[in-house]
Amino acid sequence: MRYVALAQLATIAVLGALWLYHPQPESVYRTLSSADASATRTGTLVVVFDPEAREPEMRQALRAAAAHIVSGPTQQGAYLVDVADPDLERAADNLRHQHAVVLVAPLQRADKP
């Protein structure tokens, strides 16, 4: 009976140690203003497309600005868009002139004033 109790105690100790030292998976949830692991981006914009715009129109607007969607849409219909142009304002102006785009704003990070 003593050996059974010791075996149970040892099993509990080993399982407890494994549980404590088990690496946690990377968090999947990120806010729009959170720092992202892909810091090689040139610039990120928040873009809202016209609710009536079709997918080909959205794609054409993104191609014209050399941009691609990083995440979205949010509940408000906003997308995070990564642009390759080092001049973020020029890319934003390019998107603003597209018929399918309603709003374009640079993403302001909390760590930058």
Backbone as CSV, one residue per row, in Angstrom:
resi,resn,N_x,N_y,N_z,CA_x,CA_y,CA_z,C_x,C_y,C_z
1,MET,0.826,-1.186,0.000,0.000,0.000,0.000,0.876,1.257,0.000
2,ARG,1.983,1.180,0.689,2.904,2.310,0.777,3.493,2.614,-0.602
3,TYR,3.817,1.553,-1.382,4.397,1.747,-2.706,3.403,2.374,-3.679
4,VAL,2.153,2.023,-3.546,1.115,2.591,-4.407,0.978,4.089,-4.137
5,ALA,0.991,4.467,-2.862,0.896,5.881,-2.492,2.120,6.649,-2.998
6,LEU,3.310,6.071,-2.889,4.523,6.724,-3.389,4.490,6.850,-4.911
7,ALA,3.975,5.826,-5.594,3.869,5.875,-7.050,2.887,6.965,-7.482
8,GLN,1.780,7.099,-6.770,0.810,8.146,-7.080,1.412,9.534,-6.834
9,LEU,2.136,9.689,-5.739,2.776,10.961,-5.416,3.816,11.320,-6.479
10,ALA,4.593,10.343,-6.912,5.610,10.581,-7.938,4.949,10.968,-9.268
11,THR,3.861,10.299,-9.615,3.142,10.609,-10.846,2.582,12.029,-10.804
12,ILE,2.000,12.404,-9.684,1.454,13.759,-9.525,2.567,14.795,-9.624
13,ALA,3.713,14.507,-9.007,4.838,15.445,-9.050,5.358,15.618,-10.482
14,VAL,5.488,14.515,-11.208,5.987,14.593,-12.586,4.998,15.340,-13.471
15,LEU,3.713,15.025,-13.369,2.708,15.714,-14.172,2.624,17.197,-13.819
16,GLY,2.753,17.515,-12.528,2.751,18.913,-12.106,3.940,19.675,-12.671
17,ALA,5.111,19.056,-12.661,6.310,19.694,-13.212,6.165,19.899,-14.722
18,LEU,5.623,18.904,-15.416,5.415,19.054,-16.849,4.417,20.163,-17.163
19,TRP,3.388,20.270,-16.371,2.386,21.307,-16.578,2.982,22.688,-16.339
20,LEU,3.812,22.851,-15.314,4.414,24.144,-15.004,5.427,24.571,-16.054
21,TYR,6.168,23.651,-16.605,7.222,23.988,-17.555,6.804,23.842,-19.011
22,HIS,5.552,23.560,-19.238,5.060,23.439,-20.606,5.027,24.821,-21.238
23,PRO,5.685,25.006,-22.403,5.677,26.332,-23.046,4.276,26.685,-23.528
24,GLN,3.883,27.923,-23.288,2.568,28.388,-23.695,2.594,28.776,-25.173
25,PRO,1.547,28.462,-25.918,1.512,28.866,-27.329,1.432,30.380,-27.440
26,GLU,1.891,30.902,-28.577,1.871,32.344,-28.808,0.431,32.830,-28.837
27,SER,0.204,33.987,-28.250,-1.114,34.578,-28.232,-1.569,34.894,-29.652
28,VAL,-2.805,34.562,-29.973,-3.333,34.787,-31.303,-4.003,36.152,-31.401
29,TYR,-4.566,36.630,-30.303,-5.306,37.884,-30.315,-4.354,39.072,-30.283
30,ARG,-4.537,40.006,-31.197,-3.743,41.240,-31.225,-4.682,42.402,-31.513
31,THR,-4.441,43.521,-30.859,-5.211,44.721,-31.162,-4.571,45.436,-32.337
32,LEU,-5.265,46.394,-32.904,-4.720,47.138,-34.039,-3.460,47.901,-33.669
33,SER,-3.331,48.330,-32.406,-2.181,49.138,-32.011,-1.058,48.329,-31.386
34,SER,-1.214,47.014,-31.306,-0.172,46.211,-30.673,1.045,46.091,-31.583
35,ALA,2.217,45.947,-30.950,3.438,45.736,-31.722,3.351,44.386,-32.403
36,ASP,3.811,44.315,-33.622,3.717,43.082,-34.388,5.104,42.517,-34.601
37,ALA,5.192,41.205,-34.729,6.480,40.549,-34.912,7.101,40.890,-36.256
38,SER,6.302,41.222,-37.228,6.838,41.536,-38.548,7.145,43.024,-38.655
39,ALA,8.205,43.441,-37.996,8.585,44.846,-37.959,9.273,45.293,-39.234
40,THR,9.385,44.428,-40.219,10.034,44.793,-41.470,9.100,45.567,-42.383
41,ARG,7.874,45.745,-42.007,6.935,46.493,-42.828,7.404,47.932,-42.998
42,THR,7.086,48.485,-44.150,7.401,49.880,-44.382,6.369,50.763,-43.700
43,GLY,5.106,50.438,-43.836,4.067,51.241,-43.203,2.754,50.506,-43.149
44,THR,1.958,50.856,-42.161,0.663,50.224,-42.005,-0.412,51.293,-41.957
45,LEU,-1.459,51.069,-42.705,-2.590,51.985,-42.756,-3.850,51.257,-42.320
46,VAL,-4.789,52.021,-41.788,-6.123,51.503,-41.512,-6.991,51.978,-42.673
47,VAL,-7.626,51.025,-43.341,-8.408,51.341,-44.538,-9.830,50.812,-44.365
48,VAL,-10.801,51.664,-44.713,-12.204,51.250,-44.731,-12.675,51.351,-46.171
49,PHE,-13.167,50.242,-46.680,-13.683,50.214,-48.046,-15.169,50.525,-48.040
50,ASP,-15.663,50.991,-49.169,-17.092,51.230,-49.360,-17.824,49.908,-49.156
51,PRO,-18.871,49.893,-48.335,-19.592,48.638,-48.096,-20.162,48.024,-49.382
52,GLU,-20.389,48.831,-50.398,-20.927,48.336,-51.665,-19.816,47.839,-52.605
53,ALA,-18.556,48.063,-52.243,-17.443,47.679,-53.117,-17.332,46.156,-53.183
54,ARG,-17.084,45.667,-54.368,-16.884,44.239,-54.588,-15.412,43.904,-54.392
55,GLU,-15.145,42.632,-54.217,-13.769,42.173,-53.966,-12.802,42.573,-55.082
56,PRO,-13.168,42.470,-56.358,-12.230,42.894,-57.409,-11.876,44.382,-57.324
57,GLU,-12.837,45.215,-56.938,-12.568,46.651,-56.784,-11.601,46.895,-55.627
58,MET,-11.799,46.160,-54.540,-10.894,46.292,-53.389,-9.490,45.845,-53.787
59,ARG,-9.406,44.730,-54.491,-8.110,44.206,-54.918,-7.400,45.194,-55.843
60,GLN,-8.147,45.798,-56.769,-7.562,46.763,-57.699,-7.040,47.984,-56.945
61,ALA,-7.777,48.451,-55.953,-7.338,49.598,-55.155,-6.052,49.270,-54.404
62,LEU,-5.962,48.076,-53.859,-4.759,47.671,-53.136,-3.569,47.529,-54.082
63,ARG,-3.807,46.965,-55.259,-2.717,46.824,-56.238,-2.188,48.186,-56.681
64,ALA,-3.086,49.139,-56.880,-2.677,50.470,-57.323,-1.775,51.149,-56.297
65,ALA,-1.935,50.797,-55.032,-1.121,51.389,-53.966,0.009,50.457,-53.531
66,ALA,0.214,49.354,-54.224,1.232,48.357,-53.850,1.064,47.971,-52.381
67,ALA,-0.160,47.608,-52.031,-0.494,47.291,-50.641,-1.156,45.930,-50.571
68,HIS,-1.171,45.372,-49.348,-1.905,44.119,-49.136,-2.502,44.118,-47.739
69,ILE,-3.595,43.402,-47.598,-4.304,43.331,-46.324,-3.527,42.451,-45.360
70,VAL,-3.312,42.976,-44.150,-2.630,42.233,-43.101,-3.652,41.562,-42.194
71,SER,-4.713,42.285,-41.858,-5.779,41.698,-41.038,-7.064,42.488,-41.239
72,GLY,-8.155,41.878,-40.807,-9.439,42.535,-40.900,-10.412,41.662,-41.654
73,PRO,-11.618,42.084,-41.776,-12.133,43.356,-41.307,-12.528,43.318,-39.838
74,THR,-12.526,44.486,-39.216,-13.042,44.609,-37.855,-14.561,44.692,-37.934
75,GLN,-15.225,44.824,-36.803,-16.681,44.957,-36.806,-17.116,46.235,-37.521
76,GLN,-16.231,47.242,-37.517,-16.535,48.504,-38.179,-16.146,48.483,-39.659
77,GLY,-15.586,47.372,-40.129,-15.221,47.245,-41.528,-13.833,47.748,-41.864
78,ALA,-12.991,47.950,-40.866,-11.637,48.452,-41.096,-10.675,47.294,-41.337
79,TYR,-9.708,47.534,-42.217,-8.658,46.564,-42.534,-7.307,47.184,-42.199
80,LEU,-6.380,46.368,-41.728,-4.993,46.789,-41.604,-4.329,46.466,-42.935
81,VAL,-3.713,47.466,-43.529,-3.117,47.313,-44.850,-1.644,47.679,-44.762
82,ASP,-0.801,46.805,-45.247,0.645,47.032,-45.273,1.015,47.572,-46.643
83,VAL,1.773,48.670,-46.659,2.208,49.266,-47.925,3.720,49.164,-48.046
84,ALA,4.178,48.936,-49.260,5.608,48.791,-49.498,6.284,50.136,-49.753
85,ASP,5.509,51.149,-50.074,6.067,52.469,-50.385,6.656,53.097,-49.122
86,PRO,7.932,53.522,-49.141,8.509,54.160,-47.953,7.817,55.483,-47.611
87,ASP,7.191,56.113,-48.612,6.454,57.347,-48.372,5.007,56.972,-48.036
88,LEU,4.715,56.853,-46.757,3.402,56.398,-46.294,2.290,57.345,-46.734
89,GLU,2.569,58.661,-46.723,1.548,59.638,-47.128,1.189,59.476,-48.605
90,ARG,2.189,59.214,-49.431,1.925,59.030,-50.860,1.057,57.792,-51.075
91,ALA,1.348,56.719,-50.350,0.541,55.498,-50.464,-0.880,55.750,-49.970
92,ALA,-0.991,56.506,-48.865,-2.322,56.819,-48.337,-3.110,57.659,-49.336
93,ASP,-2.465,58.659,-49.955,-3.141,59.476,-50.967,-3.569,58.636,-52.163
94,ASN,-2.713,57.701,-52.544,-3.048,56.813,-53.651,-4.306,56.016,-53.330
95,LEU,-4.403,55.500,-52.120,-5.600,54.747,-51.721,-6.822,55.656,-51.628
96,ARG,-6.640,56.882,-51.134,-7.773,57.807,-50.996,-8.412,58.126,-52.353
97,HIS,-7.640,58.082,-53.423,-8.159,58.399,-54.750,-8.868,57.215,-55.416
98,GLN,-8.906,56.088,-54.752,-9.594,54.912,-55.290,-11.078,54.989,-54.933
99,HIS,-11.946,54.668,-55.874,-13.400,54.764,-55.658,-13.906,53.808,-54.582
100,ALA,-13.246,52.687,-54.406,-13.717,51.683,-53.447,-13.328,52.020,-52.010
101,VAL,-12.486,53.028,-51.812,-11.970,53.357,-50.480,-12.741,54.535,-49.900
102,VAL,-13.179,54.385,-48.633,-13.916,55.436,-47.939,-13.005,56.204,-46.988
103,LEU,-12.110,55.500,-46.287,-11.272,56.127,-45.264,-9.891,55.490,-45.268
104,VAL,-8.862,56.324,-45.119,-7.485,55.856,-44.982,-6.835,56.658,-43.866
105,ALA,-6.215,55.960,-42.921,-5.519,56.634,-41.822,-4.278,55.842,-41.450
106,PRO,-3.163,56.553,-41.169,-1.966,55.833,-40.719,-2.214,55.252,-39.336
107,LEU,-1.649,54.091,-39.096,-1.792,53.439,-37.797,-0.849,54.097,-36.814
108,GLN,-1.380,54.611,-35.725,-0.579,55.228,-34.677,-0.327,54.205,-33.600
109,ARG,0.931,53.922,-33.337,1.296,52.964,-32.291,1.392,53.694,-30.957
110,ALA,1.131,52.965,-29.883,1.171,53.546,-28.544,2.587,53.956,-28.146
111,ASP,3.624,53.299,-28.695,4.986,53.589,-28.303,5.577,54.782,-29.075
112,LYS,4.824,55.331,-30.037,5.274,56.499,-30.795,4.365,57.665,-30.510
113,PRO,4.925,58.871,-30.308,4.068,60.026,-30.042,3.296,60.494,-31.260
